[in-house]
Amino acid sequence: MKARVEIRLKGGVLDPQGQAIGNALRGLGHESVAEVRQGKLIELDLKTTDPEAARTEVDAMCKSLLANPVIESYAITIQE
């Protein structure tokens, strides 16, 4: 079973990397870029075959290590 975790900074949290990417894109002539927010994608291969157990385990991973719930939000996708 595979899991994908998309992690993004919550709204209102400064995103210096996103700002740098936006500035670089505008510097390359992409003037239509108004704002950039960057995030990260984590893909996991899990041994479990139970989708609900997988979601519960990945949620625990996010809360303990993969994401900082104070400043980041995350979305979990489970694929069989």
C-alpha positions as CSV (number, residue, x, y, z in Angstrom):
1,M,0.0,0.0,0.0
2,K,1.3,3.5,-0.8
3,A,0.7,6.7,1.0
4,R,1.3,10.3,-0.2
5,V,1.6,13.1,2.3
6,E,1.4,16.7,0.9
7,I,2.7,19.2,3.5
8,R,2.2,23.0,3.2
9,L,2.7,26.0,5.4
10,K,-0.6,27.3,6.9
11,G,-2.0,30.5,5.6
12,G,-0.5,33.5,7.3
13,V,2.9,31.8,7.9
14,L,5.7,33.5,6.1
15,D,7.2,31.4,3.2
16,P,10.6,32.7,2.4
17,Q,11.3,29.9,0.0
18,G,8.1,30.6,-1.9
19,Q,8.9,34.3,-2.0
20,A,12.4,33.5,-3.5
21,I,10.8,31.2,-6.1
22,G,8.3,33.8,-7.0
23,N,11.0,36.5,-7.3
24,A,13.2,34.2,-9.5
25,L,10.2,33.4,-11.8
26,R,9.4,37.1,-12.2
27,G,13.1,37.7,-12.8
28,L,12.9,35.2,-15.7
29,G,10.0,37.1,-17.3
30,H,7.1,35.3,-15.8
31,E,5.3,38.4,-14.7
32,S,1.9,36.8,-14.2
33,V,3.2,35.1,-11.0
34,A,1.6,36.9,-8.1
35,E,2.5,34.6,-5.2
36,V,4.2,31.3,-4.7
37,R,3.8,28.9,-1.7
38,Q,6.1,25.9,-1.6
39,G,5.6,22.6,0.2
40,K,6.8,19.1,0.2
41,L,5.6,15.7,-0.9
42,I,6.5,12.5,1.0
43,E,5.7,9.1,-0.5
44,L,5.7,6.0,1.7
45,D,5.4,2.3,0.9
46,L,3.6,0.6,3.7
47,K,3.4,-3.1,4.6
48,T,-0.2,-2.9,5.8
49,T,-3.1,-3.8,3.5
50,D,-5.8,-2.1,5.5
51,P,-6.4,1.4,4.2
52,E,-7.9,2.8,7.5
53,A,-4.9,1.4,9.5
54,A,-2.6,2.9,6.9
55,R,-4.2,6.3,7.2
56,T,-4.1,6.1,11.0
57,E,-0.5,5.2,11.0
58,V,0.5,7.9,8.5
59,D,-1.4,10.5,10.5
60,A,0.6,9.5,13.6
61,M,3.8,9.8,11.6
62,C,2.8,13.3,10.4
63,K,2.0,14.5,14.0
64,S,5.2,13.1,15.4
65,L,7.8,13.8,12.7
66,L,6.8,14.6,9.1
67,A,4.9,17.8,9.7
68,N,4.9,20.6,12.3
69,P,1.1,20.9,13.0
70,V,1.7,24.4,14.5
71,I,2.7,26.0,11.2
72,E,2.0,23.3,8.6
73,S,-1.1,21.5,7.3
74,Y,-1.0,18.1,5.6
75,A,-3.2,15.9,3.4
76,I,-2.9,12.1,3.2
77,T,-3.7,10.0,0.2
78,I,-3.8,6.3,0.5
79,Q,-3.4,4.1,-2.6
80,E,-3.9,0.4,-2.7
